[in-house]
Amino acid sequence: MNTSNQNGSWLSSLESGGVDLQSIMRQVYVWMGFGMLVTAGMAYFTVSTPLLKLASNPIILLVAVLAEFGLVMGISLGFNRISASTATLLFLAYAALNGFTLSMVLLAFTLGSVLAAFVSTAALFGAMSVLGYTTKVDLSKMGTFLMMGVIGILIASVVNMFISSGPLDFLISAAGVLIFTGLTAYDTQRIGRMAAQRGMDAEAAAKFGIFGALKLYLDFINMFLFMLRLFGRRR
């Protein structure tokens, strides 16, 4: 890949590398969408059954959150060692577990607020993903600043757990929406560039589809949660 392709259109570099970009991105978005359905289905199942008692237990909820973190790390760090089928199972397990933990968050807000936040997030996510997919601007320099922003809002969120400041919570939520909006475009472009640098057989393409789906799924979920905190109406 030459310098002009790196600084210009990454789509042209994919074409010259013989990678079927549309097929790879289709797998990414299909798996991401399926993961969202699993999450929504599990959240609904949790709030509609006695499973809700488990979700309301702080210890079980903490264990579930730690398990989610472990699954994400397992997929990300084990990408080169695990099979496509294992990556798929880990991703679906994560999506289901995330639905279980999100059930308590969604119960705190009215159904109208949840739907409005979801539709707003979907529209914003779609626009930024298209931008990241089509732009000729190199977004790689944004990555460091965006990750610094993620660390910043994590620290601020921990601090706000102790001081319970309304204005700080508003600032954290607004910053979270902006940061994950930027990450959506950045990750979309990065997924395409990573695909351009790899030789893709059927197994590798399937596994990469799960990896890309997980990245964008995390961007969507975090953007949705911050959008809900920012504009949602509590019960």
N, C-alpha and C positions, 0 to 999 in steps of 0.2 A: 504494500500500500504506500503510495507516494505522499509527499507532504501536502500537495494541493488537495488530495482527497481527504486527508485528515482535517485540514482547516476549512475545506469547502463542504460539498455535499457528501455525507457518509453513505447516502443511498447509492451513489455511483460506484463507490468502493465495494459495496456488497455485490453489485451486478458484475463488476470485473472479477470478483473473487469466486464467482460461480455459485453463490449461496442463494437459495430460494427464500428471499426475505419475506414474501407474503405468506408462505407456508409456515415459517417459524413464528411470525407475529400472530398468525391466526391461532396457532397452538397456545401462545402466551395468553391471548385474550379469552379463548375458549376455556382454558383451565382456570383463569382468574374468575371468569363469570361463574363457572361451576363451583369454585371455592366459595364465592359469595352466596350462592344458593344453599350450599351445605351449612354455612354459618347462619343464614337466616332461618333455615329449617331447624337447626339445633337450638337456636335461641327461642323459637316458638315452642318447640317441644319441651324445653326446660321450664318456661313460664306456665305451661299448660298441664304439667304433671307434677308429682311429688318430688321430682328431681330439683325443683326450685328450692326445697329445703336444704339440699346439699350446696347449691349455688350461694345461698345466703349465709353459709357457715364460713367465717373469715379464714379459718385454717385451710379448709378445702379449697377456697377461692385462691389463697396464696399458693398452694401446691399446684393448682391448675395453671396459674400465671407462670410459675417457674417451669412447669412442663412445656408451656407454649414457647418460652425462651429457649429451652433445650431443643425442641423440634426445629425451630428456625435456625439455630446454630448447626444442628445436624445436617440440614439440607444445604446450608451455605458453605460450611467448612468441609463437608463430605462430598461435595459436588463431583470431584474427580474419582471418587472411590465407590460410591453407591450406584446401583443400577437405576434405570428409569422407573421400573416398577416400585422399587423401594422409595425413591423420591416422591412418586405419586402418592403412595400410602402415607408417607410422612406429611405431605402437604394437606391431604384430606383430613388426617388426624388433627393437624393444627387448625384447619378451618372449623372442624366440629368443636374442638376444645375452645376456640375463640368464641363460637356461638354460645357455648355454655357460660363463659365468663361475661360476655356482653349482655346476657339476659338481665343481670342486675342493673346495669347502666340504663338499658332501655326501659325498665320498669319505672325509673325515676322521672321519665319524661312522658308527656302526652303523646298519643299515637300520631296526631297531626304534626307535632314538632319533629318526631322521628321521620315521618314521610317527607316533610319539607326539607329536612337536613339531608336526607338521602338523595332526593331529586336535585337539590342544589349541588351536592357533592358530585353526583354523576355527571351533571352538565359541565362543572368546572374541570373535573378529571378528564372528561372526554376532550374538551377544548385543549387542555395542556398536553395531553398525550398525542393528539394530532400535531400540535406545534412541535413537540419533541421529535416526532416521526418525520416531519417534512422540512424543518428548518435547515438552512445551510450554515447557520451560526454554530460555532463550536461551544457547547454548553459545559464542557468538562471542567472549566475553571470555576464553575459554580459549586462543584461538589464539596470542596473543602469548607466553603462558607456555609453551605446548607447543613453539613454535618455539625459544624460548630453551633449553628442555630438549634439543631436538635438537642445537643448536649446542654445548651443554655436553657431551653424550655424545660428539660428534665430537672435541672438544678432548681430553677425557679418554682417548678411544681412541688418539689420536695419542701422548699422553704415555705411555700404558701400553705402546705399542710399544717404548719405550726402557727402561722400568723393569720390565716383565713382572711386575706385581704380581697375584697370584691374587685377593686380596680386592678390589682395585680392579676387576678384570675381572668379578667377581661383581656388584659394585655397578653397573657400567656395564650389564651384561646385565639386571639387575632393573629399573633405571631405563628402559632401552630398551623393555622389555615394557610398563611402565606408561605411558610417553609415547605409544607408538604405539597402545595401547589407547584412550587419550583422543583421539588424532588420528582414530581410526576413527569415533567418535561425532561429533566436530567436523566432519570432512570430509563425512560423510553428510548432516548438517544443512545445511552450506554448499552442497553440490551442489544440494539442493532449493531453497534460497533463491536461488541464482544462476539456476536454471531459472525461478523465478517472475518474475524481472526481465527476462527476454528474450522476444522474440517468436519463437516456435518454428515454422518451417516444417519440411518433411521433411529438408532438407539440414542445417539448424541443429541439429535434434534428433539426427540421426545423429552429427554432429561433437561435440555436447555429450556424447553417450553415451560416446564414446571418451575425452574429457577426464575425465569422472567415473570411468570405468573405470581410467584411469591413476592417478588420485589414490588410489583404494581399493586398487588392485593394489600400489602402493608401500607403503601402510600394512600390508597383509597380509604382504608379503615381508619387510619390516623386523621386524615382530612375530615372524614365524616364525624369522628368523635369530637374534634375541635370545633367543627361547625355546629354540632349539637350543643356543646357547652356555650358557644357564643350566642346562638339565637334560639335555642330550645326552651320550651316552657315546661317547668317542672310540675309534677302532679300535686 
